[in-house]
Amino acid sequence: MSLVAFHTLGCKVNHYETEAIWQLFKKNGYERAEFEDTADVYVINTCTVTNTGDKKSRQVIRRAIRKNPDAVICVTGCYAQTSPAEIMAIPGVDIVVGTQDRVKMLSYIEQYKKERQPINGVGNIMKNRVYEELDVPAFTDRTRASLKIQEGCNNFCTFCIIPWARGLMRSRDPQEVIHQAQQLVDAGYKEIVLTGIHTGGYGEDMKDYNLAALLRDLEANVKGLKRLRISSIEASQLTDEVIDVIDKSKLVVRHLHIPLQSGSNTVLKRMRRKYTMEFFAERLELLKKALPDLAITSDVIVGFPGETEEEFMETYNFVKEHKFSELHVFPYSMRTGTPAARMKDQIDESVKNERVHRLISLSDQLAKEYASKFEDEVLEVIPEEPFKDNPDSGLYEGYTDNYLKVVFPATEEMVGKLVKVKITKAGYPYCEGQFVRIMDEDAPASMVV
C-alpha cells in the first residue's frame, strides 16, 4: 500500500485542488498519510501570491525531502507554474506540475519510478482556454464544502502575479457545477461555498450565461441544499441582476466578501482596479437594501506605493462610513515581476505597520458593532468542530449564515447539521450562544427539541 501526504499553502482554491488531487490518488489505491509522517509520495501545493509565499513553499519542499529522501516529491500550484526552473533546481524535487494537467501527476510518478529522471510538466498557462475538471465528491473537512466554478483572471492588477500563475478566465460547465453541488449535498453538506480565482467573473467567457444564471440554476436544481455562499466577488461584478438574484434567493447567505483593496480613487487607479469609490458605495447601498443586516467583509492593502496619509485616511473613513463587518488587512508586499514592485515611492515598513494596526483596530470595533445587533436573536449555525481555545469544554464552534462565529454547548453528532442557536453574548472574534434546537430533517428524533 503506497502512502501519499499533502501540504497546501495559500488560498481556498489551493485547498480545494489538493482535495481533488487526493481523489485521483485514492482512485489509484493510495492511502493518505499526515505530512509529518513518512510517506512514499509527498505533494506540495504551493502559493506565489507574495515573495514570502515562494519562500515558505521552498521550506516545505525541503522539509518533505528531509522526511523521506527516497519518496517521490511532487510540487504543484502557483509557484510551480511561475517558477518551475527554480523548483527543479532544489535537489530532491522529482516532479513539477503547475496549475493545469494535475490529472497527469500519477502517470508522471509511474514514469519517474521507471526512469528516475526529474520531470517538468509545466506548460504555458496563458494558452489555456479550457477549465480543467477536477472532481471533489467529499472533503476531509466535513462541514463546509467548496465548489470551484472558475479558473484564472483577466484583471492584471498592478500588485498581482496571479494571472501569470493561473492564466486567463475560464468558467466551469454549469452542468458540471450543478452535478457536483448535488454530489456534495448527497454526501451530507448543508452549505456550499462557490470559489474560484475570480469567482464573480464566472460566465464572462460564455455566451448568454453568467453568475446570476448559475445561482438561479443551483437553487432550482440542487435538492437538499440549505446555504449557498460566494467566497469572494468584485464590486464590478455585483450587477443589478446578481443583486436581484441574491435578494430573491432563499439559499444565498447574508454575507458577501467584496475586496476593496483601497478606499482612495487615486490609489485604485495605480492598482489598476476596475471601479471607483463612488461606484463601490452605490453597490453597497443597493445590496443593503436587498439584504438588510448583510455582513460585508473585505480585503484591504495598506501602504501601496505612493500611498499618502490622506489616501490612507480616505480608505479608513470609507470603511468606517460603510460599516464593513470585518477586514483582512495586508501591508503591501512587493511581488517580483509585477508593475507595482517597480513603482517609485515604496512606503517604509514602519509606516505600513502603523497603518495596518489602525485599520485592524477599526475592523475589530466594527466587527463588535455588527455582532451586537444579533444579541438575543436566534440564528442558524452549522457546528464545525470543538472550540479551539478549549477543546474539552463541551463547546463547539460554527458559523451563522451572516458569518458570525458562534461558540455554544453542542455534541459531536450535531457537527455539520443546521441548528438554531440563541446569541447570549455578542462579541468578536466570537459570540457565545445557547443551543435551541436542531433544524435537520435527518437528525435523530432524540436530538430534535
Beta strands, then each sheet from edge to edge (+ up, - down):
strand 1: 3-8
strand 2: 31-33
strand 3: 41-46
strand 4: 72-77
strand 5: 95-96
strand 6: 119-120
strand 7: 144-151
strand 8: 170-171
strand 9: 191-196
strand 10: 227-230
strand 11: 255-257
strand 12: 295-302
strand 13: 326-331
strand 14: 378-386
strand 15: 395-400
strand 16: 405-409
strand 17: 419-425
strand 18: 431-438
sheet 1: 2+ 1+ 3+ 4+ 5+ 6+
sheet 2: 8+ 7- 9- 10-
sheet 3: 11+ 12+ 13+
sheet 4: 14+ 15- 16+ 18+ 17- 14+
end
